[in-house]
């Protein structure tokens, strides 16, 4: 497991950095090609971190742990597909883009709802595990809940600039990189003593 921990740690750190990169490119720079690249990469890197958590909680309840891993993997792939879709439209703009949700990830169903449910389940199991740092469960629960709320707000409120959408999106946008950076650092052994 040590070899996979190193890989998952590095991937989680990259997920956190790509998440920060996405936020900067999307919100501050308003650079669509760069944002799309980070959106493609961040969720792919995050899958390894989810697997590392899964490995540590599956002994607690293998059914829920497996369900969480499946939801998280699908959600991450949907989010990454959304990034590739955005990138392909930026690089080769079609004559017209339909004003409909992206069919693989409508209103962030995979990105926010499924990934949020996965993080909620894994965080709940982490709270009963002695194999993970104590911060994983509470931070994961808040992150998972904010992801699910972001999806629900985006589904119901069509105005993406509404505070009902922006506030949970901001919370999840801040917490996700923090979660994966901390997880990556812990998996790499940088913060093991802080437990």
C-alpha positions in Angstrom: 0.0 0.0 0.0 3.0 2.3 0.5 3.6 2.6 -3.2 -0.1 3.5 -3.9 -0.1 5.9 -1.0 2.8 7.8 -2.6 0.9 7.9 -5.9 -2.4 8.8 -4.3 -0.6 11.5 -2.2 1.0 13.1 -5.2 -2.3 12.8 -7.2 -4.2 14.4 -4.3 -1.8 17.3 -4.1 -2.1 17.8 -7.9 -5.9 17.7 -7.5 -5.7 20.4 -4.9 -3.4 22.5 -7.0 -5.5 22.0 -10.1 -8.6 23.0 -8.1 -6.9 26.2 -7.0 -5.8 26.7 -10.6 -9.4 26.2 -11.8 -10.7 28.8 -9.4 -8.1 31.4 -10.3 -8.5 30.8 -14.1 -12.3 30.7 -14.0 -13.1 33.5 -11.4 -10.1 35.8 -11.5 -8.6 35.5 -14.9 -11.7 34.5 -16.7 -9.5 32.4 -18.9 -11.8 29.7 -20.4 -9.1 27.5 -22.0 -7.1 27.4 -18.8 -10.1 26.8 -16.6 -11.2 23.9 -18.9 -7.8 22.3 -18.6 -7.8 22.5 -14.8 -11.4 21.2 -14.7 -10.3 18.3 -16.8 -7.4 17.4 -14.6 -8.5 18.1 -11.0 -11.2 15.5 -10.8 -9.0 12.8 -12.5 -6.3 13.4 -9.9 -8.9 13.3 -7.1 -9.9 9.8 -7.8 -6.7 8.4 -6.4 -7.3 10.2 -3.1 -10.8 8.8 -3.0 -9.4 5.3 -3.5 -6.9 5.8 -0.7 -9.7 6.8 1.7 -11.8 3.9 0.4 -8.9 1.5 1.2 -8.9 2.7 4.8 -12.7 2.6 5.4 -13.9 -0.5 3.5 -13.3 -2.7 6.5 -15.8 -0.6 8.5 -18.6 -1.1 5.9 -17.6 -2.5 2.5 -21.0 -1.9 0.9 -21.1 1.8 1.7 -17.5 2.2 1.0 -17.9 0.6 -2.5 -21.0 2.7 -3.2 -19.1 5.8 -2.3 -16.1 4.9 -4.5 -18.4 4.1 -7.4 -20.3 7.5 -7.0 -17.0 9.4 -6.6 -15.4 7.8 -9.6 -18.4 8.4 -11.8 -18.8 12.0 -10.5 -15.1 12.7 -11.1 -15.2 11.3 -14.7 -18.4 13.4 -15.4 -16.6 16.5 -14.1 -13.5 15.7 -16.2 -15.7 15.1 -19.3 -17.3 18.5 -18.7 -13.8 20.0 -18.7 -12.9 18.3 -22.0 -16.2 19.4 -23.5 -15.5 23.0 -22.5 -11.9 22.8 -23.8 -13.0 21.3 -27.1 -15.5 24.2 -27.5 -12.9 26.8 -26.7 -10.3 25.3 -29.0 -12.7 24.6 -31.9 -15.8 26.9 -31.4 -18.9 25.5 -33.0 -21.1 27.7 -35.1 -23.6 27.8 -32.2 -23.7 26.1 -28.8 -27.1 24.9 -27.6 -28.4 26.6 -24.5 -29.0 23.3 -22.7 -27.1 21.6 -19.9 -24.1 19.4 -20.8 -25.7 16.0 -21.1 -23.0 14.0 -19.3 -23.0 16.3 -16.3 -26.3 18.4 -16.3 -26.0 21.3 -13.9 -23.1 19.5 -12.2 -24.9 16.3 -11.3 -21.7 14.3 -11.3 -19.4 17.1 -10.4 -21.4 18.2 -7.4 -24.2 15.8 -6.5 -22.5 12.4 -7.0 -19.1 13.5 -5.8 -20.7 15.2 -2.8 -22.6 12.0 -1.9 -19.4 10.0 -2.2 -17.4 12.4 0.0 -20.3 12.4 2.6 -20.3 8.6 2.8 -16.5 8.3 2.9 -16.3 11.0 5.5 -19.0 9.3 7.6 -17.0 6.1 7.5 -13.8 8.0 8.2 -15.3 9.2 11.5 -15.3 5.6 12.6 -11.8 4.8 11.4 -8.5 5.0 13.3 -6.6 4.7 10.0 -7.2 8.3 8.9 -6.5 11.7 10.5 -9.3 13.1 12.7 -9.8 16.1 10.3 -10.9 13.9 7.4 -14.4 13.2 8.7 -15.6 16.8 9.7 -13.9 18.5 6.7 -15.3 15.8 4.4 -18.8 16.1 5.8 -18.8 19.9 5.2 -17.3 19.5 1.8 -19.7 16.8 0.7 -22.7 18.8 2.0 -21.6 21.9 0.2 -21.2 20.0 -3.0 -24.7 18.6 -2.8 -26.2 22.0 -2.0 -24.3 23.5 -4.9 -25.9 21.0 -7.3 -29.4 21.6 -5.8 -29.0 25.3 -6.0 -27.7 25.1 -9.6 -30.6 22.8 -10.5 -33.3 25.0 -9.0 -31.9 28.5 -9.5 -30.9 28.9 -13.2 -29.1 32.2 -12.5 -25.5 31.1 -11.9 -24.7 34.6 -10.4 -27.4 34.2 -7.7 -26.0 34.1 -4.1 -28.0 30.9 -3.6 -25.7 29.3 -6.2 -22.5 31.3 -5.5 -22.3 30.8 -1.8 -22.3 27.0 -1.7 -20.1 27.0 -4.8 -17.6 29.2 -3.1 -17.5 27.0 0.0 -17.0 23.8 -2.0 -14.6 25.6 -4.3 -12.4 26.5 -1.3 -12.8 23.3 0.7 -12.1 20.9 -2.1 -8.5 22.0 -2.8 -7.9 22.2 1.0 -9.2 18.7 1.5 -7.1 17.2 -1.3 -4.0 19.1 -0.4 -4.2 18.0 3.2 -5.0 14.4 2.2 -2.1 14.4 -0.2 0.3 15.8 2.3 -0.9 13.2 4.9 -0.6 10.3 2.4 3.0 11.5 1.5 3.9 11.5 5.2 4.3 15.2 5.5 1.8 15.6 8.3 1.6 12.1 9.8 2.7 13.3 13.2 -0.2 15.9 13.2 -2.7 12.9 12.9 
